[in-house]
Amino acid sequence: MFGRKNLLSTWTQHPLHIREILSIKLLRLGHEYGEKKSEGLAHGCITKSRKKGTGGKVLRLLLAISYDKGVICCEPYEYMTGGNFATFVDQHFHRLFQLAGKGDSRLWMQDGDPSQNSALAKAAIARVNSTVIKLPPRSPDLHVVENVIVIVNSQLRKQARDDKIRRETFKEF
């Protein structure tokens, strides 16, 4: 567990405000709960809260989010490896920092995906002269919404396993 003491030392090493950070997230949206084809969303429409899209395919997006600017980059990807992330860094980071409007700040925050910690990714990050702020997994202070989603998903999976639910419609749920 990541303690408050470690959290404070992380923030004192990098004295900054949230307005100065560019956040990079890997987002996976997909048809995961087994609804019938007619129960899906309209063509081209996706939603994170239900984790379902059209056609039963998983949509993977790499998002760059900036305070006061919102999403400044939304790149789809098939699979993420260290090499793919390094290519993304080389091709997009200079432009993303300009779009984010953070002045001279080259700080960015990652969501903890292993591809962002590979040797190739670290070399690419060094090439663009940026500083990574690594957030601890399951940190209740920093990942409040994501933690709630993880907790709810794990409780639903446990309930489905305990009650031997193999399939249910949204109405039955």
Secondary structure in CASP SS format (residue, H / E / C, confidence):
PFRMAT SS
TARGET T0000
AUTHOR 0000-0000-0000
METHOD secondary structure of the structure
MODEL  1
M C 1.00
F C 1.00
G C 1.00
R H 1.00
K H 1.00
N H 1.00
L H 1.00
L H 1.00
S H 1.00
T H 1.00
W H 1.00
T H 1.00
Q H 1.00
H C 1.00
P C 1.00
L C 1.00
H C 1.00
I H 1.00
R H 1.00
E H 1.00
I C 1.00
L E 1.00
S E 1.00
I E 1.00
K E 1.00
L E 1.00
L E 1.00
R E 1.00
L E 1.00
G C 1.00
H C 1.00
E C 1.00
Y C 1.00
G C 1.00
E C 1.00
K C 1.00
K H 1.00
S H 1.00
E H 1.00
G C 1.00
L C 1.00
A C 1.00
H C 1.00
G C 1.00
C C 1.00
I C 1.00
T E 1.00
K C 1.00
S C 1.00
R C 1.00
K C 1.00
K E 1.00
G C 1.00
T H 1.00
G H 1.00
G H 1.00
K C 1.00
V C 1.00
L E 1.00
R E 1.00
L E 1.00
L E 1.00
L E 1.00
A E 1.00
I E 1.00
S E 1.00
Y C 1.00
D C 1.00
K C 1.00
G E 1.00
V E 1.00
I E 1.00
C E 1.00
C E 1.00
E E 1.00
P E 1.00
Y C 1.00
E C 1.00
Y C 1.00
M C 1.00
T C 1.00
G H 1.00
G H 1.00
N H 1.00
F H 1.00
A H 1.00
T H 1.00
F H 1.00
V H 1.00
D H 1.00
Q H 1.00
H H 1.00
F H 1.00
H H 1.00
R H 1.00
L H 1.00
F H 1.00
Q H 1.00
L H 1.00
A H 1.00
G C 1.00
K C 1.00
G C 1.00
D C 1.00
S C 1.00
R C 1.00
L E 1.00
W E 1.00
M E 1.00
Q E 1.00
D C 1.00
G C 1.00
D C 1.00
P H 1.00
S H 1.00
Q H 1.00
N H 1.00
S C 1.00
A H 1.00
L H 1.00
A H 1.00
K H 1.00
A H 1.00
A H 1.00
I H 1.00
A H 1.00
R H 1.00
V C 1.00
N C 1.00
S C 1.00
T E 1.00
V E 1.00
I E 1.00
K E 1.00
L C 1.00
P C 1.00
P C 1.00
R C 1.00
S C 1.00
P C 1.00
D C 1.00
L C 1.00
H C 1.00
V H 1.00
V H 1.00
E H 1.00
N H 1.00
V H 1.00
I H 1.00
V H 1.00
I H 1.00
V H 1.00
N H 1.00
S H 1.00
Q H 1.00
L H 1.00
R H 1.00
K H 1.00
Q H 1.00
A H 1.00
R H 1.00
D H 1.00
D C 1.00
K C 1.00
I C 1.00
R C 1.00
R C 1.00
E C 1.00
T C 1.00
F C 1.00
K C 1.00
E C 1.00
F C 1.00
END
